[in-house]
Amino acid sequence: MPIDLKRLQSLLYRLITAPSGVAEGLAAEHELGAGGLDTIVLGDDRLSSEARVDIYANMYFYRILDALKEDFPATLAVLGDENFHNLVTGYILEHPPTEPSITHSGSHLADYLRDHPMRASAPFVADLAKLERATVEVFLGPDAATLDPESLRAVAVEDWPTMKLKLHPSAQILALDWQVSDLLRAVEEHRPWNPPTQDAIKTLVWRANARVSHRDLDPAEANALEAAAHSTTFAEICDIVAATTPNQDPIATMNQLLSRWLSDSLLTRVFP
């Protein structure tokens, strides 16, 4: 009995993504009739119809595995090839891709690692994966015109207090329990890495000139940028910095932070 294109695509997808393999996937299919898979996939003396579909099933898994290796090189370095392979096997079973783009395949890996047995030997690995996933999301994040020194100098002095600033929409501020930024940087630079220190930290991930960077934030900068993430006035940012650094010159501190933010292309201006 002929099978229409939509049903054929759905069937092949179920077989290719069957958790226990094509053979067991076939056992659960009842619409193929007496001819079985041979009615829609042509086999020959070299490869049966099932073996041909099995090739695509293997390609499906290994394409996702390769993509996750590219997106999570530090997690791979920490766990090793065999453990990472096993991790991805279980992860795909629990979080099969739901989006057309393979870019989304690693969206849940950090959360999946939170309660994974592999954390016993690398308790920081979920935070590391969270940071690595953020670098992917920031690279692909939305764009916006950034605030530069020339534009800022053009603002009238009396307008500075009420001038609204906003963190670039692609940037992310992560709350982490482990200081994994140095570990990721070591892997990115092909240097030996050391296990990170356990300590609550806010880490900034941002994009400038198509390059993604990351660095840990001190409390003053973290509080100020988190406020800017929701759009706030320059006066409010100054108040936050002053309250967080009572033993420092607030003007000098604010000047240093603003200079750094402009250099890093972190800010956009919100016009009334």
C-alpha positions as CSV (number, residue, x, y, z in Angstrom):
1,M,0.0,0.0,0.0
2,P,1.5,3.4,-1.0
3,I,2.5,5.7,1.8
4,D,2.2,9.5,1.5
5,L,5.3,11.7,1.9
6,K,4.4,13.1,5.3
7,R,3.8,9.7,6.8
8,L,7.0,8.4,5.1
9,Q,9.1,11.2,6.6
10,S,7.6,10.7,10.1
11,L,8.3,6.9,9.9
12,L,11.9,7.4,8.8
13,Y,12.4,10.0,11.5
14,R,11.1,7.6,14.2
15,L,13.3,4.8,12.9
16,I,16.4,7.0,12.7
17,T,15.9,8.4,16.2
18,A,14.7,5.2,17.9
19,P,16.5,5.0,21.3
20,S,17.2,1.3,21.0
21,G,18.1,1.2,17.3
22,V,16.4,0.7,14.0
23,A,15.6,-3.0,14.6
24,E,13.6,-2.3,17.8
25,G,12.1,0.7,16.2
26,L,10.8,-1.4,13.3
27,A,9.2,-3.9,15.8
28,A,7.0,-1.1,17.0
29,E,5.8,-0.1,13.5
30,H,2.6,-1.7,12.2
31,E,1.7,0.3,9.2
32,L,4.3,-1.1,6.8
33,G,2.4,-4.3,6.1
34,A,3.9,-7.7,5.1
35,G,6.7,-6.3,3.0
36,G,8.1,-4.4,6.0
37,L,10.8,-1.8,5.4
38,D,11.6,-3.2,2.0
39,T,8.4,-1.6,0.6
40,I,9.9,1.9,1.1
41,V,13.7,1.4,1.3
42,L,15.4,-0.7,-1.4
43,G,18.0,-3.2,-0.2
44,D,20.5,-5.2,-2.2
45,D,23.1,-8.0,-1.7
46,R,25.5,-5.6,0.1
47,L,23.1,-3.8,2.4
48,S,19.6,-4.7,3.6
49,S,16.9,-2.0,3.9
50,E,17.4,-2.0,7.6
51,A,21.1,-1.6,7.4
52,R,20.7,1.3,5.1
53,V,18.4,3.1,7.5
54,D,20.8,2.2,10.3
55,I,23.5,4.2,8.5
56,Y,21.4,7.3,8.8
57,A,20.6,6.5,12.5
58,N,24.4,6.4,13.2
59,M,24.9,9.7,11.3
60,Y,22.1,11.3,13.3
61,F,23.8,10.5,16.6
62,Y,27.4,11.3,15.5
63,R,26.4,14.6,13.9
64,I,24.9,15.7,17.2
65,L,27.9,14.4,19.1
66,D,30.3,16.3,16.9
67,A,28.3,19.5,17.2
68,L,28.3,19.2,21.0
69,K,32.1,18.6,21.0
70,E,32.5,21.8,19.1
71,D,30.2,23.7,21.5
72,F,31.5,22.2,24.7
73,P,35.3,21.7,24.2
74,A,36.1,22.3,27.9
75,T,33.5,19.9,29.1
76,L,34.9,17.4,26.7
77,A,38.4,18.1,28.0
78,V,37.3,17.6,31.6
79,L,35.3,14.4,31.0
80,G,37.3,12.8,28.3
81,D,36.1,11.3,25.0
82,E,34.5,8.1,26.3
83,N,32.6,9.8,29.2
84,F,31.5,12.6,26.9
85,H,30.2,10.0,24.4
86,N,28.2,8.3,27.1
87,L,27.0,11.6,28.5
88,V,25.6,12.6,25.0
89,T,24.0,9.2,24.6
90,G,22.0,9.6,27.7
91,Y,21.3,13.3,27.1
92,I,19.8,12.7,23.6
93,L,17.5,10.1,25.1
94,E,16.2,12.6,27.7
95,H,16.4,15.7,25.5
96,P,16.0,14.8,21.8
97,P,16.3,17.7,19.4
98,T,13.1,19.6,18.9
99,E,14.4,22.4,16.7
100,P,15.4,22.3,13.0
101,S,18.8,23.8,13.7
102,I,21.5,21.7,15.4
103,T,22.5,24.9,17.2
104,H,19.8,24.2,19.8
105,S,21.0,20.6,20.5
106,G,23.0,21.6,23.5
107,S,20.5,23.9,25.1
108,H,19.7,21.6,28.1
109,L,23.2,20.0,28.6
110,A,24.1,22.1,31.6
111,D,20.9,21.4,33.4
112,Y,21.2,17.7,32.5
113,L,24.6,17.7,34.2
114,R,23.3,19.1,37.5
115,D,22.2,15.7,38.7
116,H,24.4,13.5,36.6
117,P,26.7,11.0,38.3
118,M,29.7,12.4,36.4
119,R,29.6,15.4,38.7
120,A,31.1,13.1,41.4
121,S,34.5,13.4,39.8
122,A,34.0,16.9,38.4
123,P,31.5,18.8,40.6
124,F,32.1,22.0,38.6
125,V,31.2,20.5,35.2
126,A,27.6,21.8,35.1
127,D,28.7,25.4,35.6
128,L,31.4,24.9,33.0
129,A,28.8,23.6,30.5
130,K,26.6,26.5,31.4
131,L,29.3,29.0,30.6
132,E,30.1,27.2,27.3
133,R,26.5,27.2,26.3
134,A,26.3,30.9,27.0
135,T,29.2,31.6,24.6
136,V,27.2,29.9,21.9
137,E,24.0,31.9,22.7
138,V,25.9,35.2,22.9
139,F,27.6,34.6,19.5
140,L,24.2,34.0,17.9
141,G,22.3,36.6,20.0
142,P,20.6,39.8,18.7
143,D,22.6,42.8,17.5
144,A,22.2,46.4,18.5
145,A,24.1,49.7,18.0
146,T,26.5,50.2,20.8
147,L,27.3,53.3,22.7
148,D,30.7,54.7,21.8
149,P,32.8,57.6,23.4
150,E,31.9,60.0,20.7
151,S,28.2,59.5,21.1
152,L,28.5,59.9,24.8
153,R,30.5,63.1,24.6
154,A,27.6,64.5,22.5
155,V,25.2,64.1,25.4
156,A,24.5,67.4,27.1
157,V,25.8,67.5,30.7
158,E,22.4,68.2,32.2
159,D,21.0,65.1,30.4
160,W,23.6,62.6,31.9
161,P,21.7,61.8,35.1
162,T,18.5,60.8,33.3
163,M,20.2,59.2,30.3
164,K,19.0,55.6,30.1
165,L,21.6,52.9,29.4
166,K,21.0,49.2,28.6
167,L,23.3,46.2,28.5
168,H,23.8,44.9,25.0
169,P,20.9,42.4,24.2
170,S,23.3,39.6,23.3
171,A,25.3,39.8,26.6
172,Q,24.6,37.5,29.5
173,I,25.5,37.6,33.2
174,L,25.7,34.1,34.7
175,A,25.4,33.3,38.4
176,L,27.9,30.4,39.0
177,D,29.0,28.4,42.0
178,W,32.4,27.6,40.6
179,Q,35.0,29.9,39.1
180,V,35.2,28.1,35.8
181,S,36.1,31.1,33.6
182,D,39.9,30.4,33.9
183,L,39.4,26.7,33.0
184,L,37.5,27.6,29.9
185,R,40.1,30.2,28.9
186,A,42.9,27.6,29.3
187,V,41.1,25.2,27.0
188,E,40.4,27.9,24.4
189,E,44.1,28.8,24.4
190,H,45.2,25.2,24.3
191,R,46.9,25.4,27.7
192,P,46.8,22.9,30.6
193,W,43.8,23.5,32.9
194,N,43.4,23.2,36.6
195,P,40.2,22.4,38.5
196,P,38.4,25.6,39.5
197,T,37.7,27.0,43.0
198,Q,34.3,26.7,44.4
199,D,33.1,30.2,45.1
200,A,29.9,32.0,44.0
201,I,30.7,34.4,41.2
202,K,29.0,36.4,38.5
203,T,30.5,36.0,35.1
204,L,29.9,38.2,32.1
205,V,29.7,36.8,28.6
206,W,29.6,39.3,25.7
207,R,30.2,39.8,22.0
208,A,32.2,42.5,20.4
209,N,33.3,42.6,16.7
210,A,31.9,39.1,16.2
211,R,34.2,37.7,19.0
212,V,32.8,36.3,22.3
213,S,34.6,37.0,25.5
214,H,34.0,36.2,29.2
215,R,35.3,37.5,32.5
216,D,34.4,37.4,36.2
217,L,32.8,40.4,37.7
218,D,33.3,42.0,41.1
219,P,30.1,42.9,43.0
220,A,30.0,46.5,42.0
221,E,30.2,45.8,38.3
222,A,27.9,42.9,38.5
223,N,25.2,44.9,40.3
224,A,25.6,47.8,37.9
225,L,25.4,45.7,34.7
226,E,22.5,43.6,36.1
227,A,20.6,46.9,36.6
228,A,21.6,48.0,33.1
229,A,20.3,44.7,31.7
230,H,16.8,46.0,32.6
231,S,17.5,49.5,31.3
232,T,18.3,52.1,34.0
233,T,19.5,55.7,34.2
234,F,23.1,56.7,34.5
235,A,22.4,58.3,37.9
236,E,20.9,55.0,39.2
237,I,24.0,53.1,38.0
238,C,26.3,55.6,39.8
239,D,24.3,55.1,43.0
240,I,24.6,51.3,42.7
241,V,28.4,51.5,42.2
242,A,28.8,54.0,45.1
243,A,26.7,51.8,47.5
244,T,28.7,48.7,46.6
245,T,32.2,50.4,46.9
246,P,31.9,52.6,50.0
247,N,35.6,52.6,50.6
248,Q,36.5,53.8,47.1
249,D,36.2,57.0,45.2
250,P,32.9,56.5,43.5
251,I,33.7,59.0,40.7
252,A,37.0,57.3,39.8
253,T,35.4,53.9,40.1
254,M,32.5,54.9,37.8
255,N,34.9,56.4,35.3
256,Q,36.9,53.2,35.2
257,L,33.8,51.0,34.7
258,L,32.3,53.3,32.1
259,S,35.6,53.4,30.1
260,R,35.8,49.6,30.2
261,W,32.1,49.1,29.2
262,L,32.6,51.4,26.2
263,S,35.8,49.6,25.2
264,D,34.0,46.3,25.4
265,S,31.0,47.5,23.4
266,L,28.7,46.5,26.3
267,L,26.2,49.4,26.4
268,T,23.4,50.7,24.2
269,R,21.5,53.9,24.8
270,V,17.7,53.9,25.3
271,F,16.2,57.0,23.8
272,P,13.0,58.4,25.2
